[in-house]
């Protein structure tokens, strides 16, 4: 490999020699990089180490070293991450695709073993557990058993992959959430080609920063540990596994300065909601965010990870903290080997990556600042994580949101709500007041019964605003001992004042690792959470990704009969429409202690700052401030009960799994033996009939709109997620294949079956397609006859007639999770083009990765302003020429929309294929066909210098 700047040098740790590519070597060439942001130094090292004269040149290195913070990003670089991180929802289809590529490789005369990860790939099974049972001592065992029954086939497939592919490891189910496991165990911070646990070295070990991409948008959580990584689509991750560099533009970097310290009563969750609001307002999509300032010293690693986790919510590619003394302290706390910790410190100091008080500030593209002392208790909702509501304004905010949701209901539903009447006497003391709609009395609570025996069917009256789900869940907050201990202490004080959660609340506790339950038990707090029905339900994402499980039949009936707007409160990072539970319309993000508080109140229609949360055993009102733990109480508990031996115990045998996991039958051989009868894992059609060389790009003509969508269409709206409805196209498919309704499982669990997933694409119950007014869900009109039908059935008819399809959309199209099926699904539906006002970064990349053309309306243009209805016939003019010359004359094309009366309307749109590498992907019909052809031709990329 070239070493144009003579950067390869040695350094010592404990008298042992290691090699590194040192940034300081660039000074000899007149390049001073000391002012560069921390994140760009990591990228620069990556280029130095992987310079090959082709994908990375000396000019690339020099250009990044001379980074202009104010320049509009235009320079493409090839980034090679050290490893790839997967979770099972996105990981299963990734492994399915690799297995399909092996089949295609053999069919086309190549060596199937070439389809193999070239760097470490780690998959954590964390997305499959559902909250079927909650509020009981047996909930965890019940949910774990059901999870295994539903997913045996998927898990057996992953075990085949673990044996069949090199460099591929799987963390079995019921262990933890991928991002928390990553922070607590998988992350190295500094990689070495030799054994870093013992620092045994041959004297030739190469060291370099730990970097990664992951198939989940919250991969950014690892940025809190000073590790550069972000979420990508499954297809892009697969390419990275196979040696393809991640093509990216050198970003702008926004500096976010912290000063001061958090005040009493404020939590890390409140801080991250404040940061999210500020950065969304600032506008950081496609940019790096880097945290600095004297306030860093007052932010524990767990708080940093909480902030980094929500980078997708504030729109940044990453939100990174530097490596400093707090990083080393956390590595020690989490049980990392002492030799590794010494290597991390020595390497980062040698490389100029270690932050200390007095370290000169970097130069940033722009900055903003937050005094931590100004952070106040907050929630976010009811539909988006960036919509922060101070706790003191939560009641008023809820009432405003409720009125808006009631007004947005279809006229028929409003009429039903206006004529409905409550079904029981309202004299129960647990009755809740609310506007509009009726309710349902469900018995009287017995305060003397054991907490675990309570049923959500018993006691009270639900109405608009009733909190029916309260979930301590998600990697964002369950990784943070301060908020988890605070929840436990609040539960303890509530129980001591004889408060209880309302019986209609489905409460649950789903930590991100077993370490959490260890320290809650050690502190004696688990018993109080149990008494409030926050029993352990599983170690996984659960409610945050829509695996909240069913509501009780009686609660569900009340919601449907009277069209109630009920609420969930969860300690997660996503609260988009239809995500948490299809029956719950309002969803709020909150800290774990606030989740417990709202479960006690049972309603959003309360001011927790000024109104009592309930009465104690003497009939005296109890206010939230009476049971809220102090910072000193939280910290004292953490110091006593959160210990490194807990981490070492839980992660000592993390890859081994239990008896159920190890008893799974494992298919043998380099090629997977596909089962035609399987409804979980099927060989996808991406490579069927694929020629050795791609056909030339041609103009797109005669296209029809499949959907006309508004702003903030998330990947939750596009990608199949949550439960599968009986009457949906996917439900009908499963029944036709002999699957009972009880065994439907979730869309996420069936991501390895393209037949299910394509039928669930654009099928979100809250999707509003303007092409089919008056409907909600996966409906459209088939044109030109105008018949209202499902999006899947319409696409089948269009494809049978050879009609290409278009999606029209507004701003922030594809925001949310990095779901590859949000691109794969439209591809299989026959969508060739998306025209939107703006895109979220990951989804735009995924569209290109599946060979779908992302177009962006010109400045100020949109569907309404251009008078488009979606009934037009669309053609794209200038695409073939633009692609052929590499967009040398600009990336604008002309879109011609022909109306039914023959009138045509033309407008300009910009092709959002942003890099030369993406042009190659698009020409080949996507990343995977491109990689397969490269491997077939013997032009595969060499593995990274790791």
C-alpha angles and dihedrals in degrees: 000000000000117000100191095169098041088240098149109104142143135249134178136240116183089346091304119122124232132177127233141167100243120212091206089069088075090073089077087064091050093259114134108190098171090106094055118112115258092250094053091050087059091050090047092053088050090056093045091052095045100041106142102155092248115054090018120030134182087251090058090053094047092047093054091045087056092047114169107215093204098046120112106247109262107133114098120212133182111237119194112196119212093232145356125237124206137182120205100254091056095023097059094059089045091056090043089055092049090050089049090049089054089054091048092047091055092044091052093049101261135120111273091206089069085074095081136116111266094200137031114301119187125188124192117198102221110124101069105071115098130196096244091146126031139165096037137096090242096051096103095050092045094049093044091051093048090047091055094045092052097044107037092115094050092046092049088051091052091049088053088052092050089056098034100049127056120231092022123124130176128207103211124235124280092036106099149289116301097239095046091047087049093053095041099042123349099058116094099184086204122036126211131187088225133056106296094181091073100015089236105163141169089219091256100079113138116217127199140154119289106247131167150168121218137196092236125071092228091065081108089080087087089064086079087069092051093259116134112227142124142181124278134174120273091251093053090047090052090054090050090051089054095053101267113139117237105251111219142156117245099258135221111251122221116205115217113195122205123200132174126009137277115278125234111285096024121109138198087259091058089049095052092047088053092048091047092052092048096048094045088054090047094050114234104165109147092010135108118241118207125191122217142145138093090291089074088079089064095051116086117215091257091057090049091051089051091055094043091048093065097053089116089056092055089041102242125135088231140349107210137187123200126250109261142143091295089057090054091047091053093047088055093045092050092054102253114162115269093234090057091050091052090049091050093051096044095045094047092048091049090048097047091245098116116101121212134165107283095029106145113255118252123240113256136192089238137340142213132184140216129192103215089212090070095060113114135188109283149166130205125220163335091220112355134044093225093058098093119189120191109234090240089060097039097102094050090044091052093051091051092047091048093054090050092050092047091050092049093057118108114267092248091057093048090054092051092049092049093054098039120102132201113270098220146031111286097215095103110119088227092058113127125214120225145152123264129352130051132261145214131250111217106184134276125298118241105219092194095058119102111268093237090059095059115114122206085230094067128089137000141033125277124211140151108325097024111146103230097167126043112173132178095201147125136070090261096074109008087069089062117083093196095064095035092052089045089056091050093048092048089051090051093052092045093053091047088056089048094247120149137189115261112264095237091059116101099212124190143170117210110169123196094234142011089249088075094058089045095058094039088054093045089053092048092239100117092076091059093048088050091052088057089049094252088133121162108273101173147310102265147077094284112152097017092066097038098271090122091127125223126319116234114280092245094051090045091051092051091051093049098039093053100024091238123190101223127174144227125206116199139165091232138112103240129057104160121154114285093004105104098040128339091229096052114077103181120056128180131193115218143154117277093255090051089049088058091046094054090047087057092048094042094205143068089217094087136091103226091190097060107013126072117255090215144312127281127228091281093052093253117141116254118208127201090247089059093062101030110114121234123241088247092055091050095046094046090053092049093050090051102040110027106079137165093237088067091059093046091050097048096043097039093095100014097143097047102077129195131291094277092054094046093047093059114118111246121211112228132224140052092276121060116241101231116212110217091203094055118116093189107048123032134163104257122228099233095111100036109130093356111164123220090250128036120249117247116270111260133191118275110237138173095019124166129209113250093186140003108207138182135229127310096023101174131204084253088066092048108032120064109257139158126014125354114239119225095232095043120105088251092050091050090049092053093048090049087056094052100260114143119225090247088060098047091106116183133308089246092059091052098050088117090067113073092191091064095039098051089052090053097048112118088003097120109140091230097049112122113200109194088204088068104039117196093031131101122197133028100342134126141160119259108227144257093012094046099226113163110232141142117293090240094052092046091050091052091055092046093049092047087057094045095247115152115220136227133198118210117201146161134232127334094014111188099016118158132043121015094248113169090199088066083072101027092052096054089045091057090044088061097254109158101170139029118195112193139156092238140346138221108242102244096045094049088053091048092052091055089044089060094044096256116140114235111205124183125210115243119263109294094008124118140151095275096042092052091048094240118161100178091245091100128102110241133211129180114218123197098019098115093048092046093051093045093057095039091250089293089155095046135281100265120119132180121247115204116201115192118198126213091259092057095256113137130209123194130200137167124248132180121236107234095207091125108185138037090245090056089054088059091049092051092047090055094047094255144334098289097054088046093052093044092052090048091053092046092052093048092245096115117148118258114246118264119273088265 
